[in-house]
C-alpha cells in the first residue's frame, strides 16, 4: 500500500515538474526569444493543445521502467536524458509526418527538451528522497553475510539514497562477529532466514557471501526466492571490468556467461572519445583563453618567471610529450625540494608516498590558489587540442613514475592522459599513490562515453569544494 501511494506521489511530482517546464518554455518563447531574434511572430500557447506530449512523455518513462525500476543518481540522469531525447525525436517525427508543424511552436518543444535535460535530473531525485522520508516506497533489505563483502554492500546501498533501500539487518553463521554493525543487528543462523524475513518485513535479500559453496548458495536461493520480491547475489569479481558487461544465457545447459568487453579495442569507440574531446574543447576554448590571459598576467606580477610551465609527461603508448600548466612554484623549486627532503624526514616520507607535499614551501601564493581551485591545469586544453591529452583519462604520469605503475603500465598507457579522471573525483591528492594507479586501471578497463560524462560533471563540485586539493 505504501509503495503504491509513493508511486502515485512520484507520478504527481513528475506531472507538476513537466507542467512547470511547459510554462517556463512558453515564457521563454513569448518574452525572451523575440528580444534575441527580430521578426518572430506573436505567440499564444494553450496547454490543452500540447496535452498529447504529456501522455507521450509518461508513456515513454513508464515503458522504460521509470516507475518500476530503481536507479542510482547517475543512472537516473542517464535514464532521463535518454527518455527526453527519445520523446523529442518522436514528437518532431509526428509533427513532420502529420504536417502539424504550423499548429505547434517548435521553439516551445525545443525549450521543453533542453529544460528537461537540466531540471528533471535535479528535481526527480529530490522528490524521491522526500517521498522516502515520508516512509513511502522504501524497501527493507536483509544482507546475508556480515563480513567484508556484506559491509561493502551495506555501504554501497546507503551511499545511494536515490535507491531508497533500508538495510534492516545482517544474517551470518560466522563466529566472532559483533552483535551490531553501525547500529544494524547481526542475526545468527542463516538457516532461520525465513523467520527474519517475516519478522522484519523484508522485501529484498542481498547475498553478500561469495565464499558460500554452490550447494549451500543454491539451497538458500531456493528457500527465499519466492518469499521476497528480489534476490541479489554479489560474486567476488573485484578487479574485473564491470561496466558494459553482459550476461549470456545458455538455457538448456543452465549456464550463464559474463561477457567482459574491451570497449576501447574498437576503433569506433576510440573515435567517439576523441571526437567528444575535440567538440567540448572547441566549445569552451574561447572562454578559457580569456581566463588564461588574465591568470598569466597575475602570475607574472606575483613572482619572477614565465606564466606557463612545461614538463615532460608520459602519453599514449608511453610516448613523452610536453604538458602545459600554469607555473605555481618559484623558478628554483627543484633546488628548494632537494634541501627540504635532505633536512626533513617527515617531508621525505610524505613525498615518497604521495609524490606531493602538503603546504609545499616551493609554491607561490598565487600558485596555492591555482592549485586549490585546479585552475593551474587549464592550459592542458592546449594538449587536448594537439591530441596529446584527453578531457578525461588516467593521470599524466612523470617519466620517473613509469616503473611504479607495475602491471598496470601497459593498460594505463594505452590511453592519452586526462585533465581530470576517476582519480580526481575519488579523493584527488588525499588518495595514496597505489590507489590512484588502481583507479586509472579501473577507468581504462571500464571505459564508456557515459563514464566520461559523469566524471566531467562530478569534477565541477569536487573543484568547488576543493576536495583533496594541494
C-alpha positions, -999 to +999 in steps of 0.1 A: +000+000+000+028+024+009+046+015-023+015+023-044+010+056-025+046+065-031+044+058-068+012+079-071+030+108-053+061+104-076+038+105-107+022+137-094+055+154-087+067+144-122+035+159-137+040+191-117+076+193-130+066+188-166+038+214-164+062+239-148+087+232-176+060+238-202+050+272-188+087+282-185+092+272-221+062+293-232+076+323-212+109+320-230+092+319-264+070+349-256+093+372-237+130+362-243+133+348-279+116+379-295+143+401-280+171+379-294+156+372-328+137+400-345+107+392-367+093+363-346+055+363-349+032+368-319+026+336-300-001+324-276+000+289-261-028+268-248-016+239-226-045+217-239-031+219-274+000+201-261-017+176-239-006+147-261+030+155-254+025+149-217+009+115-224+037+106-247+063+116-221+047+095-193+043+066-218+080+066-226+090+069-189+067+041-179+078+018-208+115+024-199+109+015-163+108+049-147+081+038-122+092+002-117+130+003-115+153+019-090+182+040-102+214+054-087+217+091-092+238+090-123+218+061-138+187+083-132+204+112-151+212+088-180+177+074-179+161+109-180+183+122-208+176+091-229+139+094-223+139+131-232+158+125-264+136+096-274+104+117-267+117+147-286+125+125-316+090+110-316+074+145-313+093+160-342+086+129-363+049+131-356+049+169-365+068+162-397+048+132-409+015+146-398+023+180-412+011+196-380+041+219-375+020+251-380-002+242-350+027+239-326+056+261-317+089+242-324+106+267-301+084+257-272+090+220-278+128+225-281+128+247-250+110+219-231+135+193-242+165+215-232+150+224-198+141+188-192+177+178-196+186+200-167+155+203-145+142+167-143+175+151-133+178+175-104+142+176-092+133+139-096+159+126-071+149+154-047+112+144-048+122+107-044+141+115-013+112+135+000+088+105-007+113+081+011+114+105+041+076+101+044+081+063+048+068+056+013+084+034-014+113+024+008+125-012+006+138-032+035+169-052+027+184-081+046+221-089+038+233-124+041+270-121+052+284-097+077+320-099+065+339-076+042+316-081+012+284-077+033+297-044+049+307-032+014+272-040+002+257-020+031+279+010+023+271+008-014+233+008-007+235+036+018+257+057-004+229+059-030+199+074-012+182+076-046+177+039-044+155+041-013+169+009+003+169+005+041+193-022+055+172-039+082+198-064+093+226-089+086+224-127+088+256-148+092+268-180+108+305-170+113+319-168+148+335-137+163+311-112+145+298-082+165+261-081+175+257-049+156+274-032+126+269+006+126+238+001+147+223-026+125+217-060+141+236-091+130+212-121+133+227-156+139+217-186+118+213-184+080+190-215+084+165-193+102+164-166+075+127-172+066+118-162+101+138-129+098+122-122+065+087-125+080+095-107+113+113-077+097+090-073+067+119-078+043+113-072+006+148-078-009+176-101+001+213-094-008+236-125-007+270-109+001+289-141+010+309-151-021+327-179-003+295-199+000+297-233-016+275-239-046+251-263-030+246-240+001+241-210-022+215-228-043+197-240-012+194-205+003+182-190-030+156-218-035+143-212+001+139-174-001+133-165-038+095-170-035+094-152-002+108-118-013+105-096-043+141-096-054+172-117-045+205-101-053+238-120-054+272-103-052+300-125-066+337-119-059+348-103-092+369-074-078+395-062-102+374-072-133+358-047-156+321-045-147+307-015-167+292-027-200+295-064-191+266-086-205+251-118-192+246-145-218+222-174-210+226-209-223+191-221-215+194-258-219+227-261-201+215-237-173+247-218-177+254-180-175+285-165-192+297-130-182+309-112-214+337-087-205+341-062-233+372-041-242+354-010-254+385+009-264+397-020-286+370-009-311+382+019-334+347+034-335+346+039-297+381+055-297+370+079-325+339+087-304+361+095-273+384+117-293+355+134-311+339+142-278+372+157-266+375+180-296+339+190-296+339+201-259+374+216-261+364+238-291+332+250-275+349+261-242+382+273-257+371+309-264+361+313-227+392+296-214+415+318-235+402+349-217+407+333-183+442+320-192+453+355-203+441+371-170+458+344-149+490+347-169+492+384-161+486+378-123+514+351-122+539+374-139+531+402-114+533+378-084+567+362-090+596+362-115+595+337-143+572+326-171+534+322-167+533+287-182+553+257-171+561+229-194+570+194-181+577+161-198+549+136-191+542+101-205+514+100-231+497+073-251+518+042-257+545+056-234+554+084-258+567+116-240+550+149-245+553+184-231+524+190-207+513+226-201+504+240-167+504+274-151+536+279-131+527+276-094+562+273-080+592+295-077+617+291-106+643+275-082+618+249-070+640+218-076+668+232-055+643+240-027+629+205-029+664+188-025+670+210+005+636+202+021+640+164+016+675+164+029+666+182+061+631+170+069+625+132+073+587+136+076+585+156+044+607+129+027+583+102+038+553+122+026+570+128-008+578+091-012+541+082-005+522+108-025+549+124-047+535+157-034+539+178-003+512+194+018+518+231+025+547+229-001+571+258+006+581+258-031+546+270-041+539+307-046+509+325-030+491+327-064+501+291-070+484+279-039+451+295-051+455+280-086+462+245-071+433+247-046+409+255-075+427+233-101+430+264-124+467+255-128+456+227-152+436+250-176+465+253-201+462+215-207+434+223-230+462+230-255+474+194-251+438+182-257+436+202-290+470+189-300+457+153-294+483+146-266+457+145-238+420+138-233+395+157-212+390+125-191+417+098-187+444+084-165+468+108-147+496+123-168+525+105-152+561+117-150+587+095-168+602+085-135+569+072-123+565+046-151+584+020-131+559+024-102+529+016-125+538-021-123+514-045-141+491-015-149+517+002-171+506-012-204+469-008-196+471+028-184+494+039-212+470+026-238+450+058-235+460+095-236+462+110-201+433+133-190+429+167-175+406+151-150+398+115-142+385+089-118+414+096-095+404+133-092+367+127-083+377+099-058+398+120-033+424+137-055+456+142-035+441+125-005+443+092-024+475+074-020+497+066-050+489+029-053+452+035-051+454+062-078+471+037-101+444+011-095+417+038-102+434+046-135+435+009-144+398+005-135+389+035-157+406+021-187+391-013-183+356+001-178+356+030-202+324+041-219+313+076-231+288+079-202+316+073-177+335+103-192+303+125-190+298+115-153+334+122-144+333+156-160+301+165-142+314+153-109+347+172-113+329+206-110+316+201-074+349+184-064+368+215-076+344+240-060+346+221-026+384+219-031+384+182-020+419+168-016+434+198-034+471+205-028 
